[in-house]
Amino acid sequence: SIRKWTTLKQDFPKHPVMNRGFGGSVISDSIAFADRIVTPYKPVMVVFYAGDNDLGGGKTPEVVAADFKTFTEKVWAADKKTKIAYIAIKPSIKRWAIVDKVKEANRLIETYCKTDKRLDFIDIYPAMLGEDGKPKTELFVADGLHMTPEGYKLWTSIVEKHLPQ
């Protein structure tokens, strides 16, 4: 989802942004590559989206939450001041069958984020649902997983409120 956010710099013109997303990633990939894709850049804040592919691949919500905690520890080993904001796992059409796992992973990660002032949980989940309680179709391309420009506009409006001013 981050890799395909091609308008990231235009969407956040007041912030120096660097898109480090890569396709098909799971949180353990971000842990493994943090020394190459995150810490050398000494970010003030990491806005992190992952967990979607983890759950889709069969990992449990508990493993997803534990992996996110490991990622934060790896980033903080390089710089204890780095803030990390986790974008909630999105509700998607393609993965609606595992929506309960998505909700539980989000709940566990949000709970963890409340334990440290350097963490923030960006809850995009409810804004992506229609009145019927299911994902808004206009936010997704034909595969039902990746987002349309409208989906990224929605994320921009929510993420912006969580960035340093």
VOROVEX-883794 format. One line per 4 residues: number of its first residue (from 1); their letters; for each residue x negated, y negated, z of N, C-alpha, C, O. Coordinates in steps of 0.05 Angstrom, whole numbers, padded with zeros to 5 digits. Example, Ala and Ser with C-alpha at 12.3 -4.5 7.8 and 13.67 -1.06 7.14 Angstrom:
REM residues 2
1> as> -00264/00114/00156/-00246/00090/00156/-00264/00066/00156/-00285/00066/00169 ~ -00257/00045/00142/-00273/00021/00143/-00258/-00001/00157/-00268/-00023/00161 $
//
This chain:
REM residues 165
1> sirk> -00016/00024/00000/00000/00000/00000/-00017/-00025/00000/-00010/-00045/-00013 ~ -00039/-00025/00015/-00057/-00048/00015/-00072/-00050/-00011/-00075/-00072/-00022 ~ -00082/-00028/-00022/-00097/-00028/-00047/-00081/-00041/-00069/-00092/-00056/-00085 ~ -00055/-00036/-00069/-00038/-00047/-00091/-00028/-00075/-00085/-00013/-00086/-00101 $
5> wttl> -00037/-00087/-00063/-00028/-00114/-00056/-00047/-00133/-00071/-00065/-00145/-00059 ~ -00042/-00137/-00097/-00060/-00152/-00114/-00058/-00182/-00110/-00075/-00197/-00119 ~ -00037/-00191/-00096/-00034/-00220/-00092/-00042/-00228/-00064/-00035/-00250/-00054 ~ -00058/-00212/-00051/-00065/-00216/-00023/-00077/-00244/-00018/-00069/-00258/00000 $
9> kqdf> -00097/-00251/-00034/-00110/-00277/-00030/-00091/-00301/-00035/-00092/-00321/-00021 ~ -00074/-00298/-00055/-00055/-00319/-00061/-00033/-00321/-00039/-00023/-00342/-00033 ~ -00026/-00298/-00028/-00005/-00297/-00008/-00014/-00309/00019/00003/-00318/00035 ~ -00040/-00308/00024/-00051/-00319/00049/-00073/-00339/00043/-00096/-00335/00051 $
13> pkhp> -00066/-00362/00030/-00086/-00381/00021/-00101/-00395/00044/-00123/-00405/00040 ~ -00090/-00395/00068/-00103/-00409/00091/-00123/-00390/00105/-00136/-00399/00124 ~ -00125/-00366/00096/-00142/-00346/00110/-00162/-00333/00091/-00155/-00327/00068 ~ -00186/-00329/00100/-00205/-00314/00084/-00198/-00285/00085/-00201/-00272/00106 $
17> vmnr> -00188/-00273/00063/-00180/-00245/00064/-00197/-00229/00045/-00208/-00238/00025 ~ -00200/-00204/00052/-00215/-00184/00037/-00198/-00159/00036/-00192/-00147/00057 ~ -00191/-00150/00013/-00175/-00125/00010/-00194/-00101/00010/-00209/-00097/-00009 ~ -00192/-00086/00031/-00210/-00062/00034/-00193/-00036/00031/-00203/-00015/00038 $
21> gfgg> -00168/-00039/00021/-00151/-00015/00019/-00161/00003/-00003/-00172/-00006/-00023 ~ -00156/00029/00000/-00163/00048/-00021/-00141/00069/-00022/-00130/00077/-00002 ~ -00135/00078/-00046/-00113/00096/-00051/-00115/00123/-00038/-00137/00135/-00036 ~ -00092/00133/-00029/-00091/00160/-00017/-00103/00163/00010/-00107/00186/00019 $
25> svis> -00110/00141/00022/-00125/00143/00047/-00108/00152/00071/-00084/00148/00072 ~ -00122/00165/00089/-00110/00171/00115/-00127/00158/00136/-00149/00149/00130 ~ -00118/00156/00160/-00132/00141/00181/-00160/00152/00185/-00179/00137/00190 ~ -00163/00179/00184/-00190/00190/00187/-00210/00180/00166/-00234/00179/00171 $
29> dsia> -00200/00173/00142/-00218/00161/00122/-00227/00134/00131/-00251/00127/00127 ~ -00209/00118/00143/-00217/00092/00152/-00237/00094/00175/-00255/00077/00178 ~ -00234/00115/00192/-00254/00119/00213/-00281/00126/00201/-00301/00114/00208 ~ -00281/00145/00182/-00305/00154/00169/-00320/00131/00154/-00345/00130/00154 $
33> fadr> -00305/00114/00142/-00317/00093/00125/-00318/00065/00138/-00325/00046/00126 ~ -00310/00063/00164/-00309/00037/00177/-00336/00023/00176/-00337/-00002/00173 ~ -00358/00038/00178/-00384/00026/00177/-00391/00014/00149/-00410/-00002/00147 ~ -00375/00021/00129/-00380/00011/00102/-00358/-00010/00094/-00364/-00029/00080 $
37> ivtp> -00333/-00005/00103/-00312/-00022/00093/-00301/-00043/00112/-00285/-00060/00105 ~ -00310/-00041/00138/-00299/-00060/00158/-00322/-00074/00172/-00325/-00098/00169 ~ -00337/-00060/00188/-00355/-00073/00207/-00377/-00090/00195/-00385/-00110/00208 ~ -00388/-00083/00172/-00409/-00101/00161/-00400/-00130/00155/-00416/-00148/00154 $
41> ykpv> -00374/-00133/00152/-00363/-00159/00145/-00356/-00177/00170/-00349/-00200/00167 ~ -00360/-00165/00193/-00355/-00179/00219/-00329/-00194/00218/-00328/-00219/00223 ~ -00307/-00180/00214/-00281/-00194/00212/-00272/-00205/00239/-00277/-00193/00260 ~ -00258/-00227/00238/-00245/-00237/00262/-00220/-00219/00268/-00214/-00214/00291 $
45> mvvf> -00207/-00211/00247/-00184/-00194/00250/-00183/-00174/00227/-00189/-00180/00204 ~ -00175/-00150/00234/-00169/-00129/00215/-00139/-00124/00214/-00127/-00119/00235 ~ -00127/-00127/00191/-00099/-00121/00188/-00098/-00093/00175/-00107/-00090/00153 ~ -00088/-00074/00190/-00091/-00046/00183/-00064/-00033/00176/-00045/-00035/00191 $
49> yagd> -00064/-00020/00153/-00041/-00004/00146/-00050/00024/00138/-00065/00027/00119 ~ -00042/00043/00153/-00047/00072/00147/-00029/00088/00165/-00016/00078/00183 ~ -00028/00113/00159/-00011/00132/00174/00011/00144/00157/00021/00165/00162 ~ 00019/00129/00136/00039/00138/00118/00031/00165/00104/00046/00184/00105 $
53> ndlg> 00007/00165/00093/-00003/00189/00080/-00009/00211/00100/-00007/00235/00094 ~ -00017/00204/00124/-00022/00223/00145/00003/00240/00150/00003/00264/00150 ~ 00025/00225/00155/00051/00239/00161/00060/00254/00137/00070/00277/00139 ~ 00057/00242/00113/00065/00256/00089/00049/00282/00084/00059/00300/00071 $
57> ggkt> 00025/00282/00094/00008/00306/00092/00011/00326/00114/-00002/00346/00114 ~ 00030/00321/00133/00036/00340/00154/00024/00334/00181/00029/00350/00200 ~ 00010/00313/00185/00000/00306/00211/00023/00298/00229/00043/00287/00220 ~ 00019/00302/00255/00040/00295/00274/00038/00265/00281/00016/00253/00278 $
61> pevv> 00059/00253/00292/00057/00226/00301/00036/00222/00323/00022/00202/00324 ~ 00032/00242/00340/00012/00241/00361/-00016/00240/00349/-00033/00225/00359 ~ -00021/00255/00328/-00048/00254/00315/-00052/00227/00301/-00074/00216/00303 ~ -00031/00217/00289/-00033/00191/00275/-00040/00169/00296/-00058/00153/00291 $
65> aadf> -00027/00169/00318/-00032/00149/00339/-00060/00153/00351/-00074/00133/00355 ~ -00068/00178/00355/-00095/00183/00366/-00117/00174/00346/-00137/00163/00354 ~ -00112/00179/00321/-00131/00170/00300/-00133/00140/00299/-00155/00129/00296 ~ -00110/00126/00302/-00112/00097/00302/-00128/00087/00326/-00144/00069/00323 $
69> ktft> -00124/00099/00349/-00140/00092/00372/-00170/00096/00367/-00186/00080/00375 ~ -00177/00119/00354/-00205/00124/00347/-00216/00103/00329/-00238/00094/00331 ~ -00199/00094/00309/-00207/00073/00291/-00214/00047/00306/-00234/00034/00302 ~ -00196/00040/00325/-00201/00015/00340/-00226/00017/00356/-00241/-00002/00358 $
73> ekvw> -00231/00040/00368/-00256/00044/00384/-00281/00041/00366/-00301/00031/00375 ~ -00279/00051/00342/-00302/00049/00324/-00307/00020/00316/-00330/00011/00315 ~ -00286/00006/00310/-00289/-00023/00303/-00300/-00038/00327/-00318/-00055/00324 ~ -00290/-00033/00351/-00299/-00047/00375/-00327/-00039/00383/-00340/-00055/00398 $
77> aadk> -00336/-00016/00375/-00364/-00009/00381/-00383/-00028/00366/-00405/-00033/00376 ~ -00374/-00038/00344/-00390/-00057/00328/-00387/-00086/00338/-00405/-00102/00337 ~ -00362/-00093/00346/-00356/-00120/00356/-00331/-00119/00374/-00309/-00115/00364 ~ -00336/-00122/00399/-00314/-00120/00419/-00292/-00142/00416/-00270/-00139/00426 $
81> ktki> -00299/-00164/00401/-00280/-00186/00399/-00260/-00183/00375/-00241/-00198/00374 ~ -00265/-00164/00358/-00249/-00162/00334/-00220/-00155/00341/-00214/-00137/00357 ~ -00202/-00171/00330/-00173/-00165/00334/-00164/-00146/00312/-00174/-00147/00290 ~ -00146/-00129/00320/-00135/-00109/00300/-00105/-00110/00301/-00093/-00106/00322 $
85> ayia> -00093/-00115/00278/-00064/-00116/00276/-00055/-00092/00259/-00065/-00089/00237 ~ -00038/-00076/00270/-00028/-00052/00256/-00001/-00059/00243/00018/-00066/00257 ~ 00001/-00055/00217/00026/-00058/00203/00041/-00031/00206/00030/-00010/00199 ~ 00065/-00032/00217/00081/-00008/00221/00083/00009/00195/00083/-00002/00173 $
89> ikps> 00084/00034/00199/00088/00052/00176/00116/00046/00164/00136/00045/00179 ~ 00116/00041/00139/00141/00032/00126/00161/00055/00122/00153/00078/00119 ~ 00186/00048/00123/00206/00068/00115/00207/00069/00085/00212/00049/00072 ~ 00203/00092/00073/00204/00094/00044/00225/00114/00034/00233/00132/00049 $
93> ikrw> 00233/00110/00010/00253/00127/-00002/00241/00155/-00005/00254/00175/00002 ~ 00217/00157/-00015/00204/00183/-00020/00201/00199/00006/00203/00223/00005 ~ 00195/00186/00028/00189/00201/00053/00211/00198/00073/00207/00200/00097 ~ 00235/00193/00064/00258/00190/00082/00263/00215/00098/00273/00214/00121 $
97> aivd> 00256/00238/00088/00260/00264/00102/00243/00265/00128/00250/00280/00146 ~ 00222/00249/00130/00205/00249/00154/00208/00223/00170/00190/00215/00185 ~ 00230/00210/00166/00234/00184/00179/00232/00185/00209/00222/00166/00222 ~ 00240/00207/00221/00238/00210/00251/00208/00210/00259/00201/00200/00280 $
101> kvke> 00191/00223/00243/00163/00223/00249/00151/00195/00245/00134/00187/00261 ~ 00160/00180/00225/00151/00153/00221/00159/00136/00245/00142/00121/00255 ~ 00183/00138/00254/00192/00122/00277/00176/00129/00302/00168/00111/00318 ~ 00170/00155/00306/00155/00163/00330/00126/00154/00329/00116/00144/00349 $
105> anrl> 00114/00156/00305/00086/00146/00302/00086/00116/00308/00068/00106/00322 ~ 00105/00101/00296/00106/00073/00301/00109/00066/00331/00097/00048/00342 ~ 00127/00081/00344/00131/00077/00373/00106/00082/00389/00099/00066/00406 ~ 00092/00103/00383/00067/00109/00398/00046/00088/00393/00032/00080/00411 $
109> iety> 00043/00079/00368/00023/00059/00362/00031/00032/00374/00013/00018/00384 ~ 00056/00025/00373/00065/00000/00385/00059/00000/00415/00050/-00020/00426 ~ 00064/00023/00428/00059/00026/00457/00029/00022/00462/00021/00008/00481 ~ 00012/00034/00446/-00017/00031/00449/-00025/00002/00444/-00042/-00008/00459 $
113> cktd> -00014/-00011/00425/-00021/-00039/00419/-00015/-00057/00443/-00028/-00078/00446 ~ 00004/-00050/00459/00011/-00067/00483/-00009/-00064/00505/-00007/-00078/00525 ~ -00028/-00045/00503/-00048/-00041/00524/-00072/-00059/00522/-00089/-00059/00540 ~ -00075/-00074/00500/-00099/-00090/00496/-00092/-00115/00481/-00079/-00115/00461 $
117> krld> -00102/-00138/00491/-00096/-00164/00479/-00108/-00167/00452/-00100/-00185/00437 ~ -00127/-00150/00445/-00140/-00152/00418/-00123/-00138/00397/-00129/-00139/00373 ~ -00102/-00124/00405/-00085/-00109/00387/-00058/-00123/00383/-00048/-00137/00400 ~ -00047/-00119/00359/-00021/-00130/00353/-00006/-00109/00335/-00019/-00096/00319 $
121> fidi> 00019/-00107/00338/00036/-00089/00322/00054/-00106/00305/00070/-00122/00315 ~ 00052/-00103/00279/00068/-00119/00260/00090/-00101/00250/00086/-00083/00234 ~ 00114/-00106/00260/00137/-00089/00254/00152/-00097/00229/00171/-00113/00231 ~ 00144/-00086/00207/00157/-00091/00181/00181/-00073/00177/00198/-00077/00160 $
125> ypam> 00182/-00052/00194/00202/-00030/00190/00231/-00040/00187/00244/-00034/00167 ~ 00242/-00054/00207/00271/-00061/00205/00277/-00079/00181/00299/-00077/00170 ~ 00259/-00096/00174/00264/-00115/00151/00265/-00100/00124/00276/-00111/00105 ~ 00255/-00076/00124/00255/-00060/00099/00280/-00043/00096/00283/-00029/00076 $
129> lged> 00298/-00044/00115/00322/-00028/00114/00346/-00045/00105/00349/-00069/00112 ~ 00364/-00033/00090/00389/-00046/00082/00410/-00043/00103/00406/-00031/00124 ~ 00433/-00053/00097/00456/-00051/00116/00464/-00023/00121/00476/-00017/00142 ~ 00458/-00005/00103/00464/00024/00106/00444/00039/00123/00447/00062/00128 $
133> gkpk> 00423/00024/00132/00403/00036/00149/00381/00051/00134/00365/00065/00146 ~ 00382/00049/00108/00362/00063/00091/00344/00042/00077/00352/00019/00075 ~ 00321/00051/00067/00303/00032/00053/00317/00017/00030/00332/00029/00015 ~ 00311/-00009/00029/00322/-00025/00007/00308/-00017/-00019/00284/-00018/-00021 $
137> telf> 00324/-00008/-00038/00312/00002/-00063/00296/-00019/-00079/00277/-00013/-00092 ~ 00304/-00044/-00076/00290/-00065/-00091/00261/-00070/-00081/00246/-00084/-00094 ~ 00254/-00059/-00059/00227/-00062/-00048/00208/-00041/-00058/00184/-00042/-00052 ~ 00218/-00021/-00073/00202/00001/-00082/00202/00005/-00112/00222/00000/-00126 $
141> vadg> 00179/00013/-00123/00177/00020/-00151/00190/00048/-00155/00199/00060/-00135 ~ 00190/00058/-00179/00204/00083/-00186/00196/00107/-00169/00212/00125/-00165 ~ 00171/00107/-00159/00162/00131/-00144/00174/00132/-00116/00171/00152/-00102 ~ 00188/00110/-00107/00200/00110/-00081/00181/00108/-00058/00189/00110/-00034 $
145> lhmt> 00156/00104/-00063/00135/00102/-00042/00121/00076/-00043/00118/00063/-00022 ~ 00112/00067/-00066/00097/00042/-00068/00116/00019/-00072/00139/00022/-00081 ~ 00106/-00005/-00066/00124/-00028/-00065/00123/-00045/-00090/00104/-00046/-00105 ~ 00145/-00059/-00094/00148/-00079/-00115/00137/-00106/-00105/00131/-00108/-00081 $
149> pegy> 00134/-00125/-00123/00126/-00152/-00113/00145/-00163/-00092/00136/-00177/-00074 ~ 00170/-00156/-00093/00189/-00165/-00073/00182/-00152/-00045/00185/-00166/-00025 ~ 00173/-00128/-00045/00165/-00115/-00021/00141/-00129/-00008/00140/-00133/00016 ~ 00122/-00137/-00025/00098/-00151/-00015/00106/-00180/-00006/00093/-00190/00013 $
153> klwt> 00125/-00192/-00018/00134/-00218/-00009/00146/-00216/00019/00141/-00232/00037 ~ 00161/-00195/00024/00173/-00190/00050/00150/-00186/00070/00151/-00198/00092 ~ 00131/-00169/00064/00109/-00164/00082/00094/-00190/00088/00086/-00195/00111 ~ 00089/-00206/00067/00075/-00232/00071/00089/-00249/00091/00076/-00260/00109 $
157> sive> 00115/-00251/00090/00130/-00268/00108/00128/-00259/00137/00129/-00274/00156 ~ 00125/-00233/00140/00123/-00222/00168/00094/-00222/00178/00089/-00230/00200 ~ 00075/-00213/00161/00047/-00212/00169/00036/-00240/00175/00021/-00243/00195 ~ 00044/-00260/00160/00034/-00287/00164/00037/-00297/00192/00019/-00311/00203 $
161> khlp> 00058/-00289/00205/00064/-00298/00233/00045/-00286/00253/00043/-00295/00276 ~ 00030/-00265/00245/00012/-00251/00263/-00018/-00259/00259/-00035/-00250/00274 ~ -00023/-00275/00239/-00051/-00283/00233/-00060/-00306/00250/-00044/-00322/00259 ~ -00086/-00308/00255/-00096/-00331/00271/-00090/-00357/00257/-00091/-00359/00233 $
165> q> -00082/-00377/00273/-00075/-00403/00261/-00098/-00422/00259/-00095/-00444/00249 $
//
